[in-house]
């Protein structure tokens, strides 16, 4: 058995009780898990201050002297322990409010101590509350290091004597046992070219840094290693797929495509749409299976590109389908496609959870005999009973709403996997797209159709409500329509519904019948009721749509010119941007009004300020990544992929780009990792890849 797989309870200082705590609280089961439990910050203890030089503005500082007196003061809840600490320049008080008995019994009067903490000035005296104290005679390396690692711990661990300092002690016990266990994972070429320390040196210096330079080098080495194998796996997956999976070849640009493009295209394509269509066309006519991500900001024209791609499939005698996350969006796609293609001889069908059994049976039969050309639907497309005659192209809209396993089921609708195009209207920063979607080809529509007016965005508090009500009334008088969106609170439908009802009551007071007509849309409604309300708003029967976030994606009402987002501070940046994208779809000037409370966190203020400052979805996505981090931004389904031990995708962008380039260069000359100089990489990569089998696949 390799020493790294040894159970943590066998490390000196742990034992069964502490081992159980480490397993439950920090998922530390083995010596290896403890080795990879990295510090999240470091305290510089390279300087010792004199008490006479203290100021209240100082951060945590270090003093050297002796404790000359100790006493308890106060009663019950106000009880505290006060020690007088003296160096050659003066005296400072050390104060504890917790663990008094243990601290008092452990302190040795008139012995030399190192004291570390934040000084404060109270009633004419300097004191340090809950300082760290180290007895010199207990510590052979008393002044050995200028850096102290601070480790993630929990409240329970702290209360059971497993604080950051205790974990640090365990790691210092562990490291000498592992002297011969640091097998190299990289080639000598990459190590020398990139000026990286050895793996052993990196692990020792990440936990016990000699100095700032050695710490930075250790971090760079271990971050590079994490990203290098991650990128190597994504790129190798992509290469393997392209080599092993033969795709359908769509050679023809036939009558349907040409007729539609020349005679029925509603407006000229932007240069970005043309570029992306060329990229898709090149994929489809090659003999390789397409696996492409299409990114495009709200309103950039992704759906039209999807429609043209589907026409290529139909002209080549194949079926195509598009899967959307909600019934509303599926119905809208169906309407959009039907309106555009009504002059062409193409059979389109819609399949959702609410499709009636009789019609569902007909769809199933027509799909199997090939008489349906295009199928549009929701998760209902994934059901085993949905079988195609010859499915050639799958398009997944708002792909982040679907899990990897769900998407993969569409692969299996044919003996040979169809071409796959996944689309998102949530712009993804380059760092994230290289990480999450590194095994895909990526297309970006980074241009809006000409003539689009930017939505004017303002941020208001409740004190402006009367002005906003008057503004809404003016807009309605001018023939415009209004969205008012309420947040989903605590992921609870009941709370969401209650919040919406309270909003509706106040809206009905301000906008009384019959002068104003209001539609209501929320997650608890039946599908047919949602459709009815949405239809009334689309047809202009109602002036105001009061909704929760179910209208976030895809709803297209060109006459709607005002989006009011209540409690806007409760929304993430990308969600705010998606909601804003529901307006500005017609010729009139549109507005987005962000309503918030007065007491906001700094992060909420930053989000709302960003929304006011820019309409650029990619800039917003970059800011969102900085504020929330990749895990929160991508949601729980995909955040598990980003559980790096050390890497921060915002700060480590340069290392990511460098690691991907090195992985690309390696695969160009040694695709199967067979060369002798890459034996270390191969020994590390193949077990790594086995653990992640199918994990990075997007479709």
Helices and strands as residue ranges (DSSP letters): G 3-5, G 8-10, H 15-26, H 31-35, E 39-44, G 51-53, E 60-73, G 76-78, E 80-87, E 90-96, H 100-106, E 112-122, E 125-129, E 132-135, G 136-138, E 147-151, H 155-159, H 164-175, G 176-178, H 188-193, H 199-207, H 212-244, H 255-259, I 260-264, H 271-285, E 291-296, H 302-315, E 319-323, H 327-341, E 348-351, H 357-369, E 374-377, G 379-382, E 391-396, G 399-401, H 404-411, E 419-424, H 430-436, E 441-445, E 456-461, G 462-464, H 465-477, E 481-485, H 493-510, E 518-521, H 527-538, E 544-547, G 549-551, E 560-565, G 568-570, H 573-580, E 591-596, H 602-613, H 617-634, H 636-639, G 640-642, H 653-669, G 676-678, H 679-691
